[in-house]
Amino acid sequence: MINNEDFLDEIGDNHFSSNAKNPLREDAFALSDDEKIEKIKKDVENILQTLGMDLTDDSIKGTPNRVAKMFVKEIFGGLNPAKQPKASTFDNNYKYGEMLVEKNITVYSTCEHHLLPIIGRAHVAYISSGRVIGLSKMNRIVEYYAKRPQVQERLTMQIVQELQKALGTEDVACVIDAKHLCVNSRGIKDIESSTVTSEFGGKFKDPQTKREFLDYIKLDTQF
């Protein structure tokens, strides 16, 4: 009979997600960023002290504050809806009718099971139904949804859903290829493996269109 703690560990070690949305409480934004930093700072101090670290040492006495600011302002900044990028779109006046692919978008995220880095590349494409979006906005959408405790499957879906909403079309696709340090640096310690996830909407479900997109991803882009 598996106990609850073992069951939760199994979920984390197998990288399962129980929710297609990031699991946030209703009061997630009741505290200001500065208030969150102060609370997290004390928690990090407690962790380091419990581990036996000497927080009077010059090397680490500033670590609790640095970690707290990093959590709130940087690596988990995408939890705050106020930081969501404005996905401005424009009329497709030049009538471009083929797919547009933005590939090799850098992904820096954090595994929500072990709070270790996920590092990889996202490849995003869409076929315009009358609206187009700035190229940098695609990068910013990837960054926004990556900057939170994540699972890769959810991140892939969120990127597609956000672009579908912004562009008013189902014809959006995303593939992410990433390394998970929770696999590479702990547990099985497999430094060679990477995880690939995909989400295909609308016309990208057609095998020929999907193949075209995947072939673009394979292009060796060097300048």
N, C-alpha and C positions, 0 to 999 in steps of 0.2 A: 504494500500500500504506500504510494508516494505521498509524502507530506507536502504542505503548501509551500514551504521554503524551497524544497527540492524542485517542485513544479515550476516555481518562478525562476529558479536558476536554469532549468531546462529551456524555458521560453527564451531567456536571454542568450544562452549559449547557442541556441539554434536560430537566433535572430528572427523570431516570430514577432508580428505586430498584431495587436487585437483591435486596432482602430485605423481607419483610413484618414483620420484627422489627428493632428497632434493632440494628445490628451492634456488639455488645459483645464484648470479649475475656473469656476465663474468669477472668483475674486483674484484672478491671475495678475491684474493690473491695478489692484487696490493700493499697492505701495509704489512710490516713485522710484526711479532708477537709483537715486542716492540712498534711499532707505533700503533697497534690496542689496546694494553694495555693502552697506554697514552690517546687515544680517549675515550675508555670505562670508564676509571677512572674519567674523567671529567663529563661524562654522569651520572655516579653513584653519584658523588658529587652533581650534580644538582637535582637528584631525592630525595636524602636525605635532601638537603636544602629546597626543595619544600615541603617536608613532615613536615618541622619544626625542624629537628634534628640539634643539636649543634655539628658541626664537629670539634670543638676545644676540645671536651671531649676525654680523653685518650682512652676510650673504643671503639670509632667508628672513630677516625680520620684516622686510617689506613684501614678502611673498603673499601673505593673506590678502593684502590690499590689491596687489597686482592681479591675483587670480580672480578676486571678486569683480574688479573692473573688467577684466577680460570676459568673464561669463556674461555680465549684463550688457556691456557696450559692444562686444565683438562677437565671440563665437556663438552666443545665443541671442544676439540682437534681432534675429529674424522672428522671434516669438512675438515681438511687439508690432501690432498692426499699424502703428503710427509710422513705422519704417518701411512699410510696403511701397515698392516703387510704383510711380504712376505710369501705367502702361499705355502711353499715348499712341494712337493709331492714326493713319492717314488714308485718304482715298488712293486706290491703286490706279492713278491717272495714266500711267504708262502701260497699263493692261498686261503686266507680266503674269503669264498664266502657268508657269512651271513651278515646281517646288523650290522653296528657298531653304537652304541648309546652313545652319551655324554650327560648326563642329569644333571639337577640342576646347569646349568651355571648361575652364578649371573649376573643379568641385572641391571645396573644403567643408566638410560637415563633421558631425560628432555622433557616434553610435549611442543611442539612448539606453542601451543595455549595460554598457561598461564605461561610458563617457570617454571613449578613446576616439582618435581621429578616423574619419573616412576621407580618403584622398583619391581623386580620379578625374575623369573627363566626362562631360555631357555633350551629346550631339542632338541638336534640336532642329526640327523642320516643320514647315507649314506650307499649305497651298492656299493662296489668297482667294477669298470669295468676294472681294471688293475692297478689303481693307489690308493695309500693310503696317508693320510695326518697326520702329528703329532697331537696328542690329544690337546696339548696346543695351536696349531694354530687355532683350532675350537673356543676355548675360546677367543683368541685374535681377531678373526673375529667378534664375537659377541660384544666384547668390542669396537672395532673400529666403527662399525655402530651404537652402542648405544650412543657414546659420541658426540652427536649433537642434535640440536632441532629435535624432532622426533614425528611421530605417530606410534603406535605399529604395525599396519598392514604393513606399509612400512618397518619397521625394520625387521619384519619376512621375508618378501620377499627378502630384500637385503642380508640377511644371506644365504638364500637358493641359490640365484643367484650367490653369490661370491663362494660358495663351488662347485656349478655345474661347474663354469668356471675353478676353480682350479683343480678339479678332472676329468674333461672331461666326466661327466655323468649327466643325468637328474635325477638320482635316489638319491635325497636328500630331507629331510623333516625337518621341524622345527615347534615346538609348543612353544609359550611364554605365561606364566601366570603371570600377573603383576598387581600391585596396582598403580593407578594414583592419586597423591595427589591433582590434580585439581578436582577430584571427591570426594576424601576422606576428604579434609580439607577446601573446599570452595563449593559454589553452593549447591548441594543436600546434601553434607557432609555425605555421606554413607561410613562409615569406614570399613564395612564388605565386600563390593563387590570387585571383581577383574575382569580383562579383559583377555580373552583367545583368541589368534589368532593362525592360523595355515597356513602352506603352504606345499603342497605335490607335489613332482615332480616325473615323471617317474613311476617306479614300486610301489612307495608309494601311487599312486592313486588306486591301486588294493585294494579292501576292506580287504582281508585277510592280506596283508602286512601292511596296515595302522593299522589294529587291533593289529598286533604283536608289532608294534612300540608303540602304545598307552598303551599296556599292560606292556611293559618295563618301561615306564614312571611311572606307578603306583607302581613299586617295592619300598619297604621301605628300603632304603639303609642306614644302620647304622653300624659303625665300632667301 
